[in-house]
Amino acid sequence: MVLRSGQEAVVRVAVATLWARPEAVRPIDAPALSRRTDIASWISGMTADQRVGECVLSQLLLGERVLVEEVRPDGWVRLVAVEQPAAKLDPRGYPGWLPLDQLAAPAEPLPGPPDLVVAATVTRLHAAPAGPVVLPGVILGTRLTSAGPVSGGWRPVRVPDQEQPLWAPDTHLAPAPRRPPSATEVLTVASRLRNVVYVWGGVSAYGIDCSGLVHLAWRRFGVRLPRDADDQAAATVPVPLGAERPGDLYFFARPGRPVHHIGIVTARPGPQGDRRMLHACYTKRRVLEEPMPADRTATLVGAHRVTP
């Protein structure tokens, strides 16, 4: 495949990791760099400290569009992830680096936009109904295009860089949303990721960070929120503290500093102002739902609501 600066491409692997720079990659990162990524093995092979290295910026899902900026002879591509808004970094999307092998040129124009979304936390795509696995680890929120009717509980779908349709269990898919979701629907999806380990820059059911959790939960319903917490604050509507309701967002910042953490409201505030939230917690290194700890209460700067 030949890609050039200014060309659009799509992700051809189940989950592609966006890197700060090629030189930041470590030997432990090999499973995330291949033509058939193994994100589960990559994350399980790292220590808790290795999972929070700032070499990782974000992750992209199968079929996600990118704009190519530079192709290096060593097989690395500098690009912009146009489906992950990042206003402070680039108005076009999130910038970073991917291995060339994880990208494909866009296919011929399809009859319409993707009409399906992965509703399961994780699924696998097969060469035939119940046949060999071609793409494991396809993540919640991945958009797919139907390639025909359901057959025996399996649905054919079009996948980048695959000449023939692949097959997914039909129960793992849902129609692409045609209306904005309720906050309760989004919270229900996010809650399914409880106990997923914390990974800096993660946007998958194998490892995720605080803003990635929010981005992915809303993405499941076709709502494109920015990737980072401070951008998410700028893209949502403040509500008075005390008026927040489940599905709203809490934002946290230290005095004079930008927003550094985000959580999802899981209950209305109690009579003493006590609060609960679901969040990917850096200190406890996992996604959990809990009463808001004192250190978080001390840095709480507001509650916001997503208004698609």
N, C-alpha and C positions, 0 to 999 in steps of 0.2 A: 504494500500500500504506500502510495506517495501522498504526503500531506505538505501543504505549503502555507506560509504566513498569510493570514487573512481568510483562510478556508474554514468552513464549519466541519466538525466531526462529531461522532457520538461514541459513548462508552460502550465497549463490546463485552466487558466482564461484568460479573454480578455486582461487585463493589470495587471501585477504583479509589485508591488513596491519593489525595492531593498533597504534594510535598512542598516544603518551603524552598528547597533547592536540591538538585541531585546529589550534591556533595554531603547533604545531611543524612542520607540513607545509611543505616547501620546493618551489619551482617544479620541481625535478628529479624530484619524486615523482609527477607527473601520471599516468604510466602505471599506477601502483599504486592510483589513486583512482577509476577509471572503472567503469562498469557491466560492462565486459568487460576485466578487468585484463590487463595485459601485463607480467608479472613479469620475464620474460627481458629485455625492452627496458629496463625500469626499472633493473635491476641492471647491465646492460652499459653503460648511459648514465652511471653514477656513477663517480667516482674511488674509489680505495681508501679515502681518508679519508672521503668522503661515505657509504660503506657502513657505517661504524661510528659514525654519529651516534646519539645515544641517544634520538632522537625515535621510533624503532621499538621496540616492546616484544616483539611476537611475531607469528606469522602463523597464520591459521586456514584449514582446508581445506574444500573444497566439502561442504556438508551438515552441517558442524559446528554444534552447538547453542550458543546464547548466551541470556543473560537480560538483557532490556532494562532499563536503569536510568533513562535520560533521553533524550528526543528533542528536539533543538534545531531551531528554525525554519530554520537555515541548512543542514539536511540531515545533521547529524552525530548519532551515537547513542553515548551512554555505556552500556557494557554489561559483563557478566562472561562470559568464555569458560569455560563450565562443564566442558568436556572437557580443560582444561589446569589441573590442580591447582596452586595457588600459595598454600600455607598462610600464609606470612608477610604476604601482601598482602590476601587475602580467602579465607575458608574455602570459599566457593562456587566459586572459580575465578579465572582471570587477568582483572583489570580493565583497561579501556582504551577506546579510541574507534574507531569504524568509520564510513565513509560509509553513510548509510541505503540508498543504491542497491545496496549489496552484500549486503543482507539480504532474506530472504523470510519471510512467515508460514509456519509449519509446514503441510505438506500434510495431507490427511485421514489418519487413522490407517492405517498399512500393515498387511498381514497379520502381519508380524513384524519383527524387527530387520534391518538390512542384512545380506545374505547373501553379499556379494562385497566384495573389497578390491582396489584397484589394486596390482598386483605389479610392473609396469613402473616404471622410474624416473620417466618422464613419459609421458602418453598424451593423446589427443584424443578428444572425444566428437562424434559426427557426427549429422546429421539423419536419415540413412538409411545402410544398409551401404555403405561406401566413398563416401558422399555428402558434402555440404558440411560443413565443420567449424563446430560451434556453440560448443563450449567447448574451446579449446586449453589446454595447460599444466596438465592435471590430474595431481596429484602422487601418487607412491608413498604408500601408506597411506590414501588416500581411500576411505571406505566407501560402497558403492553397493547398491541393491536391484534384483535382477533383475526384469525386466518380461516375461519370456518365454523360450522356448528359443533356443538358438544357431541362426543361419541363415547358412550359407555362411562360417563363421568369425567372424561378428559376433554380439554379444550385446546385446539391448535392456536399458536400465537406466533407472530412475526418477531424475530430477534435480530439485532444488528449483526452482520457478518455471518449469518447462517442462511444458506441457500434454501433450505427446506424449513417449513414451520417446525417449532418445537412444541411439546405438549405439557400442559400443567393440569393438576387436579382442579376441576372446575370449582370445587368448594373453597379453594385457596384464592379465588379471584372474585372481584366485584365489578359491577359496571362503573365506569368513570363517573364521578359525582357531577350532577347537573344543577346542584343548589349548594349554597354555603352550608357548612355543617353547624350544628349547635355546639356550644362549648362543652356540653356534657358528652357528646359523641367523641370529641377530640380527647377529652380527659380519659374516657374509657380506653381509647387506643393507647394513649401514653402510659396508662396504668399497666398495660400488658408487658411493659418493658421494665417493671420493677425487678431489681436484683441483677440487671445487666451491669457488667463492670464498667467503670469509668475509663474512657480513653480520650485523651486530649485530641480534639478534631474529629472524633468518631461520629458517624451518622449511620449506625447499623444496629441490628438486634444482637450483635456480638460484642459491641463496645460503643459507648456514646458519651458525649459531654453535655453540659447543661443546655446550651443553646441548640445543640444538635437534636436533643430530645424534643424541644419545642418545634424546631424546623420540621422534623420527620413526622411528628404527630399531625401537624396541619397539612403537610404535603400529602399524607394519605388521602385527604379530602380535596386535593387539587388547589389548595391555598398556598401561594408562594411567599413565605416569610423570609426575611433576610437570614443569613447564616449565623451571625455573631450577636451576642446579647445586647450590646449597645445599639447596633442597628435595629434590632428587634424592638427596643424601647422607642426609637424614633419612628418606627412604622406602625405603632399601636396607639390606642387612645387612652390617656390617663383617666382613672376613676378615683374618687375620693377614698382614702383609706377608711375602712369601715363599711364601704358599699360594695366591696369586691364579692364575687360569687364564684362557685366552682367553675374551673375552666379559664378564669382570668389569670393574669401573670403577675408575679412579684419580681421586682428588680432591686438589685443590691449594688451599692457603691460606697467607697470610702470618701471622706470629705475631700472635695477638690479633685476627685478622680472620676474617670468615666465608669459606667456600669460594667461590672465584672462578673455578675452571676444572675441567673434567672431561675425561677421555680414556677410551677403551675399550682394555682390555688385549688385545694381539694375540699374545703369546707368554708362556710361563712364564718367570720370572726366570732369568737366567743364573747361572753359578757365582760370579761376582763381584758379584752383585746387580744386574747390568745389566738394563734393562727396555725394552720396546717398547710403543708405543701408537698408536692411530688417534685423531685429534682434529681439530677445527676450530680452527686455530691463529690467534690474533689477530695475532701479530707477523709471521707469514709469509702471512697473509691467504688461507688456503685450507685444505682438508681434506687431511691427509697422514698416512701411517703412517711412523713413524721411531723410532730409539732415543730413549729419554727424554733430552732435553737436560739439561745440568747445572743450568740455572736452574729447570727443572721439578723435578728431583730435590731441589733445596734446599727446595722448597715442598710436596713430597709429604706429605700428612697421612694417607693411608690408602687401602686398597683395599676395595671393597664388591661385593656380589653382589645381583643382582635375583632375588627369590624370588616370582614371581607367585602 
